[in-house]
Amino acid sequence: MRFLESGPDVPLAEQSADPARRGVPWWGAVAIAFGFAIAGIAVDSLAARAFGFEGGVNARQLGFVIGCLVAALAVRNRALFTAAVQPPLVAVGVVILRVIGVKVKGLVTSANVPDLNSLLIKQVFSFSNDFPVILFTFLAALTVVLVRWWRYNTARRAQPSAAAKTGTAKAG
């Protein structure tokens, strides 16, 4: 797993927020965000079942926020665009996964599952209620990405180019 390597010789385009660590590729950022969001859904579901909390403990929103921010910090410099645009896309993907999960659960356990239309309406209402969290997460991840992009461009301009290195070597 090359993206877990660290050291002083990590190329600038492959650095994470920590310049000594190689960042994860774009698909790793997506996996991190989805993983945290799905873990939050699982915690909410367990809390609802184990303790009788009707709406869970908001772990779904917390997992979503943490996952998107960790992804923005862990992604490679050359894949910053993915981390910037992924929060709303992950939110929509989670809604789709929740609908599929409820339908599969109904098939496997023979539980009484509402029809697809009412299930979609319920999930879309949940999605619309989460809009402030999605907006906050998008803006926070965008801020992290913009700061990282600025640092990346500053460091890239500060590096002597390969042509300048060979030009000075021939001149000297």
C-alpha positions in Angstrom: 0.0 0.0 0.0 2.1 2.8 -1.4 -0.2 5.6 -0.2 0.5 4.7 3.4 4.3 5.4 3.0 5.8 8.4 4.6 9.2 10.2 4.3 10.9 13.3 3.1 10.9 12.3 -0.5 7.2 12.2 -1.1 6.5 13.9 -4.4 4.6 17.2 -4.1 1.6 16.1 -6.1 1.2 13.0 -4.0 1.4 14.6 -0.5 -1.5 14.7 1.9 -2.1 17.6 4.3 0.9 16.3 6.1 3.7 16.9 3.6 5.7 13.9 4.9 2.9 11.5 4.1 1.7 10.2 0.8 -2.0 11.0 0.3 -4.7 8.5 -0.7 -5.9 8.5 -4.3 -9.2 10.0 -5.3 -11.1 6.7 -4.8 -9.6 6.4 -1.3 -11.1 9.8 -0.4 -14.5 8.6 -1.6 -14.1 5.3 0.3 -13.1 7.3 3.5 -16.2 9.6 3.3 -18.6 6.7 2.5 -17.0 4.5 5.2 -17.5 7.1 8.0 -21.0 7.9 6.8 -22.1 4.3 6.7 -20.5 3.7 10.1 -22.5 6.7 11.4 -25.7 5.1 10.0 -24.8 1.8 11.7 -24.3 3.6 15.1 -27.6 5.4 14.7 -29.4 2.2 13.9 -27.8 0.3 16.8 -28.7 3.2 19.2 -32.3 3.2 18.0 -32.6 -0.5 18.5 -30.6 -0.9 21.7 -31.7 2.2 23.6 -35.0 3.0 21.9 -33.9 6.4 20.5 -36.4 7.2 17.7 -34.1 9.3 15.6 -30.8 7.8 16.7 -28.0 9.8 18.2 -27.1 11.9 15.2 -24.1 9.7 14.5 -25.2 9.7 10.8 -24.5 13.4 10.5 -21.4 13.3 12.6 -19.9 10.4 10.6 -20.7 12.2 7.3 -18.9 15.4 8.5 -15.9 13.6 9.9 -15.6 11.4 6.9 -15.6 14.2 4.4 -13.2 16.3 6.4 -10.8 13.4 6.9 -11.0 12.7 3.2 -10.1 16.3 2.4 -7.1 16.1 4.7 -5.9 12.6 3.5 -6.3 13.0 -0.3 -3.3 13.6 -2.6 -2.7 17.2 -3.8 -3.5 16.2 -7.3 -6.9 14.8 -6.3 -8.1 17.8 -4.3 -11.1 18.4 -6.7 -12.6 15.1 -5.6 -12.5 16.0 -1.9 -14.0 19.4 -2.7 -17.0 18.2 -4.6 -17.8 14.9 -2.8 -19.9 16.0 0.3 -23.2 16.5 -1.6 -22.5 13.5 -3.8 -21.8 11.3 -0.8 -25.0 12.5 0.8 -27.0 11.5 -2.2 -25.2 8.2 -2.4 -25.9 7.5 1.3 -29.6 8.1 0.6 -29.6 5.7 -2.3 -27.7 3.1 -0.1 -30.2 3.5 2.7 -33.2 2.9 0.3 -31.4 -0.2 -1.1 -30.6 -1.4 2.5 -34.1 -1.1 3.7 -35.4 -3.0 0.6 -32.8 -5.7 1.0 -33.5 -6.0 4.7 -37.2 -6.4 3.9 -36.4 -9.2 1.4 -34.0 -11.0 3.8 -36.0 -10.8 7.0 -39.5 -10.7 5.5 -40.1 -7.5 7.5 -42.9 -5.2 6.6 -41.2 -2.6 4.3 -43.1 0.3 2.8 -43.4 0.5 -1.0 -40.6 2.2 -2.9 -42.4 5.5 -3.4 -43.1 6.1 0.3 -39.6 4.9 1.2 -38.1 7.3 -1.3 -40.2 10.2 0.0 -39.2 9.4 3.6 -35.5 9.4 2.6 -35.8 12.6 0.6 -37.4 14.3 3.6 -34.5 13.0 5.7 -32.1 14.4 3.1 -33.8 17.8 3.0 -33.6 17.9 6.8 -29.9 17.3 6.6 -29.3 20.1 4.2 -27.7 22.4 6.8 -25.2 19.6 7.7 -24.5 18.9 4.1 -23.9 22.6 3.4 -21.7 23.1 6.4 -19.7 20.0 5.4 -19.3 21.1 1.8 -18.1 24.6 2.9 -15.7 23.1 5.5 -14.3 20.6 3.1 -14.0 23.3 0.4 -12.1 25.5 2.9 -9.7 22.7 3.7 -9.2 22.0 0.0 -8.7 25.7 -0.9 -6.0 26.1 1.8 -4.3 22.9 0.7 -4.5 24.0 -3.0 -3.0 27.4 -2.1 -0.2 25.7 -0.2 0.4 23.2 -3.0 0.6 26.0 -5.7 3.0 28.0 -3.5 5.2 25.0 -2.9 5.1 24.1 -6.6 6.2 27.7 -7.6 8.9 27.6 -5.0 10.4 24.4 -6.4 13.0 25.0 -9.1 11.8 23.6 -12.4 13.7 20.8 -14.2 14.6 23.2 -17.0 16.0 25.8 -14.6 18.1 23.0 -12.9 19.6 21.8 -16.2 20.1 25.4 -17.5 22.1 26.4 -14.4 24.1 23.2 -14.5 25.2 23.9 -18.1 25.9 27.5 -17.4 28.0 26.8 -14.3 
